[in-house]
Amino acid sequence: MKFIDEIGRRRTFGIISHPDAGKTTLTEKLLLFGGAIQEAGAVKSNKVKKGATSDFMEIERQRGISVATSVLAFEYKDIKINILDTPGHKDFAEDTFRTLTAVDSVIVVIDVAKGVEEQTEKLVSVCRMRNIPMIVFINKLDREGKDAFELLDEIEQKLGLTVTPLSFPIGMGYDFKGIYNIWEKNINLFSGDNRKNIEETIEISDLSSMDLNDIIGDTAADTLREELELVEGIYPKFEKEQYQNGDLQPVFFGSALNNFGVRELLDCFVSIAPPPKPKESDVRLVHPEEKDFTGFVFKIHANMDPKHRDRLAFIKIVSGTFERNVPYLHTRHNKKLKFSSPNAFFAEKKEIVDISYPGDIVGLHDTGNFKIGDTLTKGEVLHYKGIPSFSPEHFRYINNADPMKSKQLAKGIDQLMDEGVAQLFTLELNGRKVIGTVGALQYEVIQYRLEHEYGAKCTYENLNVFKACWVEAKDQDNDEFKDFKRVKSKFLAKDKQGQLVFLADSSFSLQMTQQKYPSIEFHFTSEF
Ligand code: G4P
């Protein structure tokens, strides 16, 4: 197959949702359709089990699972699909944000009864900022839930999306009869049998035909006609280009558990979702069709074996082909590296591959060369942008608990930060180190891993910080900036890249500081 056709047939996407909306179940059903797995239950959930949120052993167990589910690849109708795993647990939100830099589109799963939830809002807002094309899947139609129109309204209001339903439910919960597929103009009837893989579809080319009444009954047929008329009147017509630009979001209804509405979703997905897109670097826009390889690290996974501190760096290929044993330039280190065993991912296996194409993810064994956001190229010096750090929510001093092991501690902290487990800030005033995390869970993970992988011990000390703000001063020589640095010296730190960060201790003090120093900008992310 020609290089250009290989690119054209790749679809790399992520499924995002609030925990429990059905992401794992949907992923599994998609894999079943792709023939990548044979039975339900094969995909392990990567979520932290309920009630185990403070148990770091559980996190360790999950780390093992999430290596296997990081990338799930399969083929469907000659399309190579790569699903990138996004942790649902809020303490790992930053992992998910980073993974979103490597997807070309997403599917948002929403629980019909719960509607739009907190994590959905956060994740969708990141996708919206980046104009990532989104398809919405409303799940659990076999249960009682919100009225379809009410839910579509809620999605528009809370998520700021412009939706257009491409399928519509016939009844719900106890009365759920099936789905009218607006996209394909046919009806799927619900039998409530989750062992059935592919539902029978009935073609309904003319909605006014009495056949509809015969199939679903007079009342349901009349309601459906009215509702579809409303849909046509209210919602914009589906346009692929608008969807691909992130301006319009098609909506599907179904029940992942019962394998209902999933094939419709997948069929539509493969025909409308975009292949790999060009990506902006610090010097130019790079197109997938370019001959020379470029790619970037969006995730680093530490291995489970503490004796071999090797890690797997996940690279999204942006352009050209990635080949085994070819030297590539690590642009941050200005050093060529060769990889003898790059991994490609299939369903739940990984295998060594000779060649990979734009859109694909390769896993490279790494002994500490990579950090998140690093770029690899055939030789050109460029850096991909767009993997910012977000302000952590929790902050603690980290102290060395074993003076004999300070080197091990420093190395451990350094590598865990490169993996993106947490963020390190060094106070300007006294050089003390502060660890910032999204969730409290990470502190236990760090402590445990420092001890087991690096032989170092640490303790923490509370620190009252509300937000870390990256400081931008256009003129660093003016008196205002000098005054800011002097007055706030206790609250200033450097992040791992050496950028200046203001650790505001309350929202009030941040506000006051902003007012007092109007020429200085305070950002909640490291890229601005
Ligand atoms: P997540 O990855 O988004 O966190 O959700 P997951 O797929 O694990 O689904 C969360 C729960 O919702 C699971 O039940 C799952 O079986 C159920 N579920 C998913 N899709 C549907 C659906 O279409 N209809 C109904 N009724 N339930 C659905 P659980 O009891 O928490 O776990 P399990 O014991 O069934 O695995």
Residues whose N, C-alpha, C, O or C-beta is under 5 A from the ligand:
A	BS01	G4P	S17 H18 P19 D20 A21 G22 K23 T24 T25 L26 S45 K47 G88 N139 K140 L141 D142 R143 G254 S255 A256 L257 N258
